[in-house]
């Protein structure tokens, strides 16, 4: 029986190689299709937004897909080229040459397939790692659409809880006609985020930090009203009962009834002394009850030697303008409540609005048996329209105040004064060159003048003047 020729062996070998190449090419195409499907199916799981990309450096799915496609194209081109070379292979070539070439070809194809497999495995591991890290990120740090909710601006949870709208439990309107409770904070609180978060950083149900000065700083700079807190305010360590009302009005209170932290003076004796450094200049003599405060608004003091005039009007002559009509009012000044104490002798009830500018003014007013109102000039008065008989102010809204702000303040005072009520401007001082501008602001109210005086202020090189006036709000009938 004759042996098969070399040509027949080459033909048989070539057909076997073609089948191997076809199977291998089909296998590579299957892997490539699966790879592309895998990459595009995980697109929704890959986070490519700003925050998470700062922590995990991921290649985009589109880039990985392009690399896989390029690899598959290369494999296909190599297979097609090899098949073309096999067709053109010389019939008399040695069998060892094509075997060597196909071995190298198969090794090349195998390397390409393994690179695709390694790329796919690396991508899956990176995706799993990114997914686990995304789940571990704090909810407040996850990238999300910017919210318009004020609560989302702060990180301290107590602020967030306070600012959020509190819906009624039964889902109905309450007796005030609202579907929820809308707590509020001052607009400047957003500009003082760091200070406000420090103020609201406490343990619920525990003692608050000794941070009254931080709270006042927030209020003065426009973060007013402040949010409520769920901690217990600090009190003096050894609080003693206040003096009876017949003693407390003109007697310095017990030092133990005040928290003296963050004040220069640590007792009332220091505050009443004329020689001690008190840390404030407004109303520096207000704590000298028996000396400086006792005669005020009752006896004529501070007469100008040249004009024989004074900027201080007396309470009896002001009350005689409206006999029996002045019953309740507001004193918006820096002081210890002496004006309210004197008005009390005439059966007039006054609330004293002030802040603690270097001394415990609010505690002093309360310990004297009067009503303090912790209020800054930034805030709307907490009184309804046309309710007060009298508003008095002394040495507080002076030449430092902006003209536009003064307009807002005066019109707010006009709002709460009843028709026929009195506005008592007591010793308002300013530079001489600014006098007409401030007088125009007062005249804008169109109040009736009962008293009006301009007196030189002698302690500043005759550059300033005092203005005092008693004005009556006119009736404004509905139109």
PyMOL commands that set and color helices and strands:
alter all, ss='L'
color gray80, all
select helices_A, chain A and resi 6-41+43-45+50-53+61-87+95-136+139-141+150-153+157-163+187-190+193-199+212-220+245-248+255-257+268-272+289-293+315-322+338-344+361-367+403-416+432-443+458-460
alter helices_A, ss='H'
color red, helices_A
select strands_A, chain A and resi 166-167+180-181+328-332+349-354+371-374+388-394+417-431+448-457+464-472
alter strands_A, ss='S'
color yellow, strands_A
deselect
rebuild
show_as cartoon
